[in-house]
Amino acid sequence: MGQEAAFGILSKAKELEKKGKTIIHMEIGEPDFPTPKHIVDAAITALNNGDTHYTPTPGLPELRSAIATSVSKTYDTNIDFNNVLVTVGGKEAVFGSIVTVTENNTEIIFPNPGYPAYESATNFAGGKAISCNLTDEFDFRMTPENVNELINDKTIGIVINSPGNPCGSILTKDDVKGITEIAVDHNLYVISDELYSSIIFDNEKHFSPLNFVDNLDNVILIDGFSKKYAMTGWRLGYAVVPTAVSPPMSKLLNNLTSCPASFVQRGGIAAINGSETEINKMIEIFRERRDVVYAESQKINGIKAIKPKGAFYLFFDVKQLLDKINMNSEQLVIYLLENYGIAMLHGTAMGSAGEGYLRISFANSVENLKIGMNLLATAANDILKL
Ligand code: PLP
């Protein structure tokens, strides 16, 4: 298995800060906002009411029902709460679902660059992770044509992630529809990681495989509370799975974690049933930051960025800088951290196809992001002069 290198960069940045260096953090992918108060209050009330015990492995029935209702409403479908499994973060939903459906030597197609857990979970389960390389030529989208070329009789699943980490790309209606049809035609699972589905800009629209099927037989939807509600540390997510996948996946979750924390699940119920006002404010702030970071990126020599349509990442090409300084993207990240005090993530942290790219997370204030982008501009000019 690999692991999420962003945590490694963060701890290296913290070490430098301990030594007195100022660092602008643009490496870690978590909203910097506090969790909305009504969610925190619900968890505190639960704790004070003694809600401190195990819950059923797939989650509190009230939370599973709230998720089923909300997903059904969003996609105009009818999800039964038995198909909802509540997990310890979206990551456990990713890991748990992939490990459950992967058999020895079966293949899962995953976006590369993409969230590292897809590849890790597939390999861990004895399967083979098949990379679908995303390129800037296609706005870092995973297209049905690309996927079709990778299908064979060992394929068991296709992972899609829209809006995507790290590229900030979103799949079009035709992309999601086409990939879902491929999954149905070949009787595969389309595993749709929708952690960023609420963070979309410029009136773009989010599509899920659930928009294009009338049953769950071939669809696994993964979502969670971390990004939408600024609840990364609560560790709460969920999977909506086919009826055949629910019992074996539940067994796996039982062995891993027994259940997510009881009072955290109460917070989750408040999040789903509560007002969206604060969420909309956060999305608006992300949009403003996206605009600033993208505008600044266009002024920097030696880098090329595509405007992110969703999530909170700018993924940009630094090949010209790498050629000049004779480094790979990971070495460049360390160089920029140590010499310019900017913490970012190398593209290869998100898969082999990320070489030549860096990722900036906008989980920082506009003021800090401007400082960070200015430092990046200085670094790029210095490197180009070498
Ligand atoms: N999926 C994607 C695409 C992510 O970027 C992340 C977190 O960064 C996750 C899943 C996991 O989220 P969580 O923090 O809820 O485990």
Boltz pocket constraint, residues with backbone or C-beta under 6 A from the ligand:
constraints:
  - pocket:
      binder: B
      contacts: [[A, 29], [A, 88], [A, 89], [A, 90], [A, 91], [A, 92], [A, 94], [A, 115], [A, 161], [A, 163], [A, 164], [A, 165], [A, 193], [A, 195], [A, 224], [A, 225], [A, 226], [A, 227], [A, 232], [A, 235], [A, 236], [A, 237]]
      max_distance: 6.0
